[in-house]
Amino acid sequence: MKTYTQVLEMFRDYLKKESCIEVAQTKWGYVRMFYEEPYDSSFEAVLCRTPEELFEELLDDYLASREQTLGQHGKSQEEISEEIRKTRELYLEQVPEES
C-alpha cells in the first residue's frame, strides 16, 4: 500500500453511496467514522495511522455491507461466503505493490 489517496480512490464509489461512513484527515492520520441515524449510540471512530490500516477498515466495512445486501436478496450462507471471499480477493489484488 502506498498512499491514503490510493486507498480512498479504491473505495471512492462505496464512500459516495454509504451514508453511514465518513473519512476525515487529521494531523495523526485518517479517521474512519460510522454513524447510523437515528441511533445516537451507534457512533464509532477509528484512527488509521497508516494507509494499510485505512484499507483494512474500509474493506471490512464494505464487505459487511455487501454481506448484508446479499442476505437481503435471499442468498444462502454458502453463496454469501463465496461472494465475500471473491470480493476480498479482488480488493487485495488492487493493492499497489511496494517499490
C-alpha positions in Angstrom: 0.0 0.0 0.0 1.5 3.3 -1.0 -0.8 6.3 0.0 -4.0 7.3 1.6 -5.0 8.8 -1.7 -4.8 5.4 -3.4 -6.9 3.8 -0.7 -9.6 6.5 -0.9 -9.7 6.1 -4.7 -10.2 2.3 -4.4 -13.3 2.9 -2.2 -14.5 6.1 -3.8 -17.8 4.7 -5.1 -18.5 2.9 -1.9 -17.9 6.0 0.2 -20.1 8.1 -2.1 -23.0 5.7 -1.7 -22.6 4.8 2.0 -24.3 7.4 4.1 -23.1 5.9 7.4 -19.4 6.1 6.7 -17.2 9.2 6.6 -13.4 9.5 6.3 -11.6 12.6 7.5 -8.0 13.6 7.5 -6.4 14.6 10.8 -2.9 15.5 11.9 -2.5 11.9 13.2 -3.7 10.1 10.1 -7.2 9.5 8.8 -10.3 8.8 10.9 -13.0 6.4 9.7 -16.3 7.4 11.3 -19.5 5.4 11.4 -22.9 6.8 12.4 -26.2 5.3 11.7 -29.2 7.6 12.3 -31.4 7.8 14.3 -29.4 5.7 16.8 -27.4 8.1 18.9 -25.4 5.2 20.4 -24.2 3.9 17.1 -21.2 6.4 16.6 -17.8 4.8 16.1 -14.5 6.4 15.1 -11.2 4.6 14.3 -7.9 6.4 13.8 -6.0 4.9 10.9 -2.3 5.9 11.3 -1.2 4.2 8.0 -2.8 3.6 4.6 -2.8 -0.1 5.4 -5.0 0.5 8.5 -7.4 2.6 6.5 -7.6 0.0 3.8 -8.4 -2.8 6.3 -11.1 -0.6 8.0 -12.8 0.3 4.7 -12.5 -3.2 3.3 -14.2 -4.7 6.4 -16.9 -2.1 6.2 -17.5 -2.7 2.5 -17.6 -6.5 3.0 -20.1 -6.2 5.9 -22.3 -4.0 3.8 -22.1 -6.4 0.9 -22.9 -9.4 3.1 -26.0 -7.6 4.4 -27.1 -6.8 0.9 -26.6 -10.4 -0.3 -28.6 -11.7 2.6 -31.5 -9.4 1.9 -31.6 -10.9 -1.7 -32.1 -14.4 -0.4 -28.6 -15.8 -1.0 -27.6 -18.8 1.0 -24.9 -18.5 3.6 -22.6 -20.6 1.4 -23.3 -18.3 -1.6 -22.7 -15.2 0.6 -19.4 -16.6 2.0 -18.1 -17.3 -1.5 -19.1 -13.9 -2.8 -17.4 -12.2 0.1 -14.2 -14.3 -0.4 -14.1 -13.3 -4.1 -14.7 -9.7 -3.3 -11.9 -9.6 -0.7 -9.5 -11.2 -3.2 -10.4 -8.6 -5.9 -9.6 -5.7 -3.5 -6.4 -7.3 -2.3 -5.3 -7.7 -5.9 -5.8 -4.0 -6.4 -3.3 -3.1 -3.6 -0.3 -1.4 -5.3 3.0 -3.3 -4.9 5.8 -1.7 -2.8 8.7 -0.4 -4.9 
